């Protein structure tokens, strides 16, 4: 595979370093005094040509022509010329700067170009032979404009702006697909099987684009596999209902002709058929929840009343096992949702607590609220769950210990159905181990915008089983 992204990053930084080093070299030459800044090498070579041209204009047109030529050759705030005769008289009429006045007396007859440099200016001088003797052309290059004046600031601002825009575009180019990939990965992890990241790539071709496209292909394959599994699960469960119905009819016929010795086996068959029918019903419910085919009717209702009914039903099983259920609620809380689905979710959690509670300590069911959510907490006093298993409790068919299946009659679907039902209502469910032992399951459901009942009115609805 070609390392296209590598070369983009490498060349970008390499070119930037070259430009930076070149700039430092340029600055070093400007500030160097001997033999002079590098950019003056061209001026030194052209100085005799300029002097010859100025002399010709002066001898032909006099001071007026000379002044016009000097103005044309000069650059305001950057470059200025003076033209002297053999007696040291300035012929163009331009006022001398202090630097030129100080340096000029020290100049003697010399061939070529003489130079003098300080930190913020450079002086060049050359002689040219004329009709009335030798003449001298002096040039002063001002560096204040470049180094200290507004020109430097403008250069800094422009450079900073260009580098900012370049780096911003480069950063966006490199990171935008990664950000999109992260969002799609998060959506896929949350259950959105249609999440994709490559829609905005266009014709981009590099390692990041290849990674994003590979992710999309992976997500497509995962979606197909999950959908196939859900269809298979739903179809198989549905098809099993018919044999179960025939088995119930056969069992009813056998009951009519049963003998006393056959009562035990027939009771066992009836129990297993009921258990299998319940499991198939749960599988079908889970399949409909996961496939999105289930569109339950939503209504506003009191969550307190729903929980009270579930707790009352669960008290019978808890009493047979020698347990108690304590339910408390501070005030009446209303939610908007489907009663049957939420009842199934809450019932699964409460019955799990009844199954796993050990000893005489009561099962605690409490209903509280925050600004936006109703919060239902169900705590048992069982053996708890290994920390590594906590994130897996709400997966279908997951069992912490398969040996518990026969003792509890569970299928590993109750908490999975609860999680899907709560998610359908925009809520969340979680489980944590308690320091003093046992497992606490918390369900958060968005509250309905309804005025809550007074606390005293709800206090009478709190149910405690002994």
Phi and psi in degrees as a GROMACS rama.xvg file:
@    title "Ramachandran Plot"
@    xaxis  label "Phi"
@    yaxis  label "Psi"
@TYPE xy
-70.1538  136.964  UNK-2
-88.5613  68.1326  UNK-3
-66.9815  -44.2529  UNK-4
-65.0628  -37.1556  UNK-5
-58.5501  -46.6541  UNK-6
-68.6014  -33.9407  UNK-7
-62.2552  -46.6875  UNK-8
-68.0529  -45.0757  UNK-9
-60.2831  -50.6342  UNK-10
-65.1723  -37.01  UNK-11
-61.2344  -49.275  UNK-12
-69.9246  -34.9406  UNK-13
-65.7754  -47.501  UNK-14
-63.1757  -39.3329  UNK-15
-61.1488  -42.4319  UNK-16
-65.1623  -39.0546  UNK-17
-62.4979  -45.6822  UNK-18
-61.6349  -42.9232  UNK-19
-64.9002  -44.1852  UNK-20
-65.2311  -40.0939  UNK-21
-62.184  -40.416  UNK-22
-63.7413  -42.3099  UNK-23
-62.8111  -40.5562  UNK-24
-63.0317  -41.3692  UNK-25
-62.2179  -44.7368  UNK-26
-63.1907  -39.133  UNK-27
-62.6052  -39.3499  UNK-28
-69.4259  -35.9871  UNK-29
-64.4629  -41.8209  UNK-30
-85.0397  -6.63001  UNK-31
-76.649  141.419  UNK-32
-96.9195  -33.1602  UNK-33
-130.153  127.396  UNK-34
-83.7974  7.87895  UNK-35
123.82  156.936  UNK-36
-57.543  146.178  UNK-37
-60.6489  -36.5565  UNK-38
-70.3952  -12.7984  UNK-39
-82.3996  -6.68702  UNK-40
-61.7036  -39.2833  UNK-41
-67.2969  -41.1701  UNK-42
-62.6738  -38.5617  UNK-43
-63.4183  -37.3714  UNK-44
-72.4982  -34.834  UNK-45
-88.2082  -10.5212  UNK-46
-57.2265  -47.0744  UNK-47
-61.3316  -35.8289  UNK-48
-67.5912  -42.4432  UNK-49
-63.7532  -41.826  UNK-50
-61.5181  -40.3745  UNK-51
-66.015  -39.7854  UNK-52
-67.1889  -41.76  UNK-53
-63.5559  -41.9885  UNK-54
-60.6756  -42.9557  UNK-55
-64.6106  -40.9898  UNK-56
-65.5314  -36.9426  UNK-57
-68.2274  -45.1812  UNK-58
-69.3169  -24.4483  UNK-59
-88.446  -46.0574  UNK-60
-113.564  -2.17992  UNK-61
76.9577  -159.425  UNK-62
-64.5925  -35.8078  UNK-63
-62.9132  -47.15  UNK-64
-64.9674  -37.3368  UNK-65
-63.3899  -44.3896  UNK-66
-63.2966  -39.9939  UNK-67
-63.498  -40.6813  UNK-68
-66.9865  -40.6207  UNK-69
-64.7365  -40.8915  UNK-70
-64.237  -34.9119  UNK-71
-70.1745  -37.9973  UNK-72
-76.9391  -27.3741  UNK-73
-77.8318  156.601  UNK-74
-127.347  119.961  UNK-75
-54.5334  132.547  UNK-76
67.9805  2.50364  UNK-77
-124.846  -45.7587  UNK-78
-146.68  133.022  UNK-79
-141.374  143.573  UNK-80
-117.569  151.44  UNK-81
-136.067  148.176  UNK-82
-126.144  123.023  UNK-83
-118.224  148.219  UNK-84
-88.8799  -173.184  UNK-85
-69.6146  -18.2993  UNK-86
-94.035  2.11713  UNK-87
87.6805  15.8473  UNK-88
-86.355  131.973  UNK-89
-79.8961  124.31  UNK-90
-94.2113  -19.6643  UNK-91
-86.0897  -18.4881  UNK-92
88.8708  7.12333  UNK-93
-80.9065  138.789  UNK-94
-71.2722  137.902  UNK-95
-80.1125  146.293  UNK-96
-83.9639  158.344  UNK-97
-56.4096  -34.9099  UNK-98
-64.1633  -44.6278  UNK-99
-67.2545  -43.0816  UNK-100
-60.3662  -36.6962  UNK-101
-74.4637  -34.7979  UNK-102
-86.1261  -33.4893  UNK-103
-57.1841  -43.4583  UNK-104
-62.5871  -19.6707  UNK-105
-88.5378  -3.51637  UNK-106
-84.0485  133.72  UNK-107
-119.28  175.539  UNK-108
-59.1184  128.54  UNK-109
-158.529  147.788  UNK-110
-87.2814  154.459  UNK-111
81.0615  -157.895  UNK-112
-110.906  128.481  UNK-113
-97.3035  145.878  UNK-114
-129.619  150.555  UNK-115
-145.414  132.429  UNK-116
-130.349  141.122  UNK-117
-130.651  -178.914  UNK-118
-60.5978  -35.6246  UNK-119
-119.359  9.1642  UNK-120
-157.741  160.516  UNK-121
-135.44  140.664  UNK-122
-117.152  134.46  UNK-123
-123.807  143.996  UNK-124
-144.234  142.035  UNK-125
-149.449  146.528  UNK-126
-97.6722  148.407  UNK-127
-138.307  128.895  UNK-128
-74.1536  134.714  UNK-129
-123.964  -175.766  UNK-130
-65.504  -38.8702  UNK-131
-102.39  25.3866  UNK-132
115.515  -175.351  UNK-133
-76.0872  146.691  UNK-134
-121.281  158.811  UNK-135
-127.369  130.511  UNK-136
-106.387  125.097  UNK-137
-115.914  136.065  UNK-138
-127.231  137.366  UNK-139
-118.544  122.202  UNK-140
-100.987  117.028  UNK-141
-88.4333  130.338  UNK-142
-105.488  -5.60238  UNK-143
-58.3546  -38.3757  UNK-144
-61.0524  -39.832  UNK-145
-80.9201  -38.3274  UNK-146
-94.5132  -33.3187  UNK-147
-127.662  -20.3056  UNK-148
-86.1726  -168.509  UNK-149
-63.6548  -22.2218  UNK-150
-63.3119  -40.5582  UNK-151
-66.656  -44.7184  UNK-152
-61.0708  -41.401  UNK-153
-62.7153  -39.7671  UNK-154
-64.6645  -40.5945  UNK-155
-65.1062  -44.5937  UNK-156
-62.9491  -44.5323  UNK-157
-63.8095  -44.162  UNK-158
-63.6548  -43.497  UNK-159
-64.0304  -41.8393  UNK-160
-64.1771  -44.5461  UNK-161
-65.3273  -43.338  UNK-162
-65.5504  -36.4874  UNK-163
-63.7156  -46.5896  UNK-164
-63.7614  -43.2705  UNK-165
-62.906  -47.1704  UNK-166
-65.2352  -37.3951  UNK-167
-63.969  -46.4864  UNK-168
-62.838  -41.9098  UNK-169
-64.6966  -42.2637  UNK-170
-64.6406  -42.6844  UNK-171
-62.5571  -41.7445  UNK-172
-61.4402  -40.3794  UNK-173
-81.5976  -33.6886  UNK-174
-99.5265  -20.3245  UNK-175
-58.4856  -46.2232  UNK-176
-63.0908  -33.5272  UNK-177
-67.9332  -40.5749  UNK-178
-62.8524  -44.7402  UNK-179
-62.3437  -38.3669  UNK-180
-64.9726  -39.9826  UNK-181
-64.1274  -43.0813  UNK-182
-63.4069  -42.3144  UNK-183
-66.3408  -38.6467  UNK-184
-63.0321  -43.1622  UNK-185
-63.3294  -43.4781  UNK-186
-63.2155  -40.9011  UNK-187
-64.184  -40.4054  UNK-188
-65.6309  -28.2328  UNK-189
-83.0807  -2.27132  UNK-190
108.627  0.516299  UNK-191
-83.1437  95.4755  UNK-192
-74.5997  -8.01797  UNK-193
-97.0967  7.87703  UNK-194
-68.8793  130.207  UNK-195
-136.298  155.575  UNK-196
-119.903  -8.43186  UNK-197
-97.7771  10.3185  UNK-198
-65.9822  -30.8015  UNK-199
-104.364  14.8978  UNK-200
-75.3546  -30.9059  UNK-201
65.9936  -133.558  UNK-202
-98.4659  19.2159  UNK-203
-62.3375  138.348  UNK-204
-135.71  100.266  UNK-205
-160.857  -175.285  UNK-206
-62.401  -38.8892  UNK-207
-65.2654  -43.2032  UNK-208
-62.2434  -39.8922  UNK-209
-62.7591  -40.5702  UNK-210
-64.22  -42.7435  UNK-211
-63.5668  -43.6562  UNK-212
-66.1925  -37.1024  UNK-213
-63.4598  -38.7201  UNK-214
-62.7046  -43.7028  UNK-215
-61.9035  -39.9861  UNK-216
-65.9046  -39.4811  UNK-217
-63.4755  -44.937  UNK-218
-62.9857  -38.2225  UNK-219
-62.8388  -42.8608  UNK-220
-66.7387  -42.0221  UNK-221
-61.6765  -42.7874  UNK-222
-60.8405  -44.8982  UNK-223
-62.0172  -42.4035  UNK-224
-65.5391  -43.0287  UNK-225
-65.636  -44.5285  UNK-226
-61.8028  -40.349  UNK-227
-63.4472  -41.0059  UNK-228
-64.6857  -43.2469  UNK-229
-64.2683  -42.4002  UNK-230
-62.4552  -43.5961  UNK-231
-62.5969  -44.0238  UNK-232
-62.8499  -45.3519  UNK-233
-65.6853  -42.8694  UNK-234
-65.7038  -44.6253  UNK-235
-63.6324  -44.2233  UNK-236
-62.5135  -40.953  UNK-237
-64.925  -41.1281  UNK-238
-69.0401  -26.1072  UNK-239
-72.8451  -18.5824  UNK-240
-63.2338  -37.0191  UNK-241
-64.6144  -50.8563  UNK-242
-58.2544  -35.4273  UNK-243
-64.7772  -39.4533  UNK-244
-63.5672  -41.2024  UNK-245
-67.5053  -35.4514  UNK-246
-65.7028  -36.1413  UNK-247
-65.4751  -40.0025  UNK-248
-64.6124  -44.738  UNK-249
-62.7466  -37.6914  UNK-250
-67.0038  -40.1365  UNK-251
-62.8049  -40.2674  UNK-252
-64.6457  -39.4043  UNK-253
-66.6817  -31.9211  UNK-254
-63.8083  -35.461  UNK-255
-65.6825  -34.974  UNK-256
-106.312  17.7914  UNK-257
-73.4499  150.349  UNK-258
-104.298  160.109  UNK-259
-53.4471  -34.5467  UNK-260
-72.3562  -17.6313  UNK-261
-94.174  -3.16742  UNK-262
-61.8781  -44.0656  UNK-263
-61.3053  -53.545  UNK-264
-60.0912  -37.7564  UNK-265
-67.3968  -38.3145  UNK-266
-62.055  -40.0479  UNK-267
-65.5135  -40.8654  UNK-268
-61.7752  -43.4215  UNK-269
-63.1423  -39.0566  UNK-270
-64.9428  -43.1031  UNK-271
-69.6745  -35.8434  UNK-272
-64.6278  -41.49  UNK-273
-64.2676  -40.1038  UNK-274
-65.5318  -42.9079  UNK-275
-65.7492  -38.162  UNK-276
-65.089  -39.3478  UNK-277
-65.1892  -41.1367  UNK-278
-63.7703  -43.0398  UNK-279
-64.2966  -39.9811  UNK-280
-61.3792  -40.2967  UNK-281
-66.8127  -40.1168  UNK-282
-62.894  -43.5834  UNK-283
-63.9649  -40.4146  UNK-284
-62.4475  -44.9198  UNK-285
-63.4879  -42.0497  UNK-286
-62.4755  -40.8284  UNK-287
-67.6638  -37.4395  UNK-288
-65.8633  -42.5572  UNK-289
-73.8702  -31.2567  UNK-290
-81.5695  -13.375  UNK-291
80.4411  7.83124  UNK-292
-75.2254  -19.7878  UNK-293
-86.3157  120.531  UNK-294
-122.457  81.2888  UNK-295
-71.1382  153.508  UNK-296
-77.1984  130.947  UNK-297
-102.026  139.951  UNK-298
-149.088  162.24  UNK-299
-93.2902  131.716  UNK-300
-153.095  167.899  UNK-301
-81.9381  119.135  UNK-302
-68.9912  -29.8327  UNK-303
-60.1585  -45.6575  UNK-304
-64.348  -39.4874  UNK-305
-63.4552  -44.8394  UNK-306
-66.6966  -39.6767  UNK-307
-58.5605  -42.3039  UNK-308
-65.4725  -42.4431  UNK-309
-65.3471  -42.5089  UNK-310
-63.6896  -40.9007  UNK-311
-62.0088  -41.2957  UNK-312
-66.5215  -37.9857  UNK-313
-74.7059  -16.6719  UNK-314
-62.5977  -32.4059  UNK-315
-64.8675  -45.7307  UNK-316
-66.435  -39.9611  UNK-317
-64.0626  -39.3996  UNK-318
-63.751  -40.5385  UNK-319
-62.2122  -30.9907  UNK-320
-90.9495  1.8556  UNK-321
79.9216  24.6081  UNK-322
-112.442  167.271  UNK-323
-127.101  155.087  UNK-324
-120.572  124.73  UNK-325
-109.028  122.088  UNK-326
-120.516  130.361  UNK-327
-138.181  147.776  UNK-328
-145.489  134.509  UNK-329
-74.9229  -35.4317  UNK-330
-158.643  166.668  UNK-331
-78.7654  131.98  UNK-332
-123.223  132.741  UNK-333
-106.326  141.704  UNK-334
-130.811  164.414  UNK-335
-115.572  119.762  UNK-336
-177.809  -163.725  UNK-337
-101.981  119.733  UNK-338
-59.374  -44.0976  UNK-339
-63.9403  -44.6039  UNK-340
-66.2276  -45.6693  UNK-341
-66.5894  -35.7557  UNK-342
-62.892  -42.1776  UNK-343
-62.478  -42.7012  UNK-344
-63.5596  -48.5739  UNK-345
-66.7571  -39.9308  UNK-346
-62.614  -40.8859  UNK-347
-59.5606  -42.6739  UNK-348
-68.0768  -44.5093  UNK-349
-64.9181  -43.4704  UNK-350
-67.0066  -34.6217  UNK-351
-60.1794  -41.0654  UNK-352
-63.232  -39.2212  UNK-353
-64.6522  -41.5918  UNK-354
-61.2856  -42.0572  UNK-355
-99.5803  -6.27365  UNK-356
-69.2569  137.235  UNK-357
-121.364  149.546  UNK-358
82.3004  -164.601  UNK-359
-101.615  -1.54375  UNK-360
-69.6443  140.895  UNK-361
-75.4107  156.017  UNK-362
-82.2817  130.993  UNK-363
-102.814  126.685  UNK-364
-124.397  119.973  UNK-365
-132.905  144.252  UNK-366
-121.775  117.954  UNK-367
-128.012  -171.334  UNK-368
-153.436  157.702  UNK-369
-123.215  -158.11  UNK-370
-61.9902  -41.0753  UNK-371
-116.296  -15.2131  UNK-372
-127.833  150.094  UNK-373
-89.5379  137.276  UNK-374
-122.543  114.507  UNK-375
-106.206  125.142  UNK-376
-118.309  130.24  UNK-377
-124.924  119.42  UNK-378
-121.54  130.491  UNK-379
-105.941  -179.733  UNK-380
-127.413  49.1485  UNK-381
-95.2792  -161.079  UNK-382
-76.5734  -6.74144  UNK-383
78.5264  -171.07  UNK-384
-132.378  138.554  UNK-385
-55.174  138.333  UNK-386
-52.5537  -35.5515  UNK-387
-67.6979  -20.6945  UNK-388
-91.0726  -13.0774  UNK-389
-56.977  -45.7925  UNK-390
-68.4485  -12.9454  UNK-391
-100.292  -4.48982  UNK-392
-60.4868  -29.7538  UNK-393
-97.3867  14.6346  UNK-394
-87.0731  143.503  UNK-395
-60.121  136.228  UNK-396
67.6749  8.1877  UNK-397
-77.877  132.851  UNK-398
-127.73  132.029  UNK-399
-64.4275  -40.0543  UNK-400
-142.972  113.24  UNK-401
-63.3372  -21.2322  UNK-402
-69.9673  -15.2773  UNK-403
-79.486  -12.662  UNK-404
-59.7435  -45.7198  UNK-405
-69.3266  -32.086  UNK-406
-79.1177  -32.5321  UNK-407
-102.357  -18.6724  UNK-408
75.7486  11.5997  UNK-409
-77.9477  165.546  UNK-410
-123.635  -4.05597  UNK-411
78.738  17.324  UNK-412
-110.526  -18.905  UNK-413
-59.8295  -51.3634  UNK-414
-70.0644  -30.5529  UNK-415
-65.2945  -43.0188  UNK-416
-65.1864  -40.1119  UNK-417
-60.645  -44.0648  UNK-418
-63.647  -43.0366  UNK-419
-66.5547  -40.0102  UNK-420
-66.6207  -43.1584  UNK-421
-65.8982  -41.0959  UNK-422
-62.3218  -36.1605  UNK-423
-61.9005  -24.3943  UNK-424
-95.7883  8.72387  UNK-425
78.0932  18.4644  UNK-426
-106.978  -167.074  UNK-427
-146.942  158.055  UNK-428
-137.634  140.06  UNK-429
-147.122  162.374  UNK-430
-134.248  140.258  UNK-431
-140.122  147.264  UNK-432
-80.3685  141.985  UNK-433
-94.4067  145.535  UNK-434
-61.7485  -35.7367  UNK-435
-85.8327  4.33836  UNK-436
108.092  149.742  UNK-437
95.9428  173.046  UNK-438
-118.019  139.222  UNK-439
-117.607  125.779  UNK-440
-110.846  128.943  UNK-441
-117.43  129.799  UNK-442
-114.823  126.822  UNK-443
-114.986  124.736  UNK-444
-128.391  133.669  UNK-445
-58.8916  136.132  UNK-446
-77.2874  152.589  UNK-447
-83.9459  152.242  UNK-448
-80.5244  82.5079  UNK-449
-140.138  140.718  UNK-450
-65.1776  128.456  UNK-451
-74.989  152.48  UNK-452
-74.0034  154.796  UNK-453
-60.6669  152.445  UNK-454
-60.3579  -38.1688  UNK-455
-64.4863  -32.2631  UNK-456
-70.1765  -27.7276  UNK-457
-86.7356  -27.5587  UNK-458
-56.8641  -31.6889  UNK-459
-71.2672  -19.1307  UNK-460
-90.126  -6.17047  UNK-461
-68.6877  128.489  UNK-462
-107.241  133.772  UNK-463
-129.754  124.189  UNK-464
-100.531  137.235  UNK-465
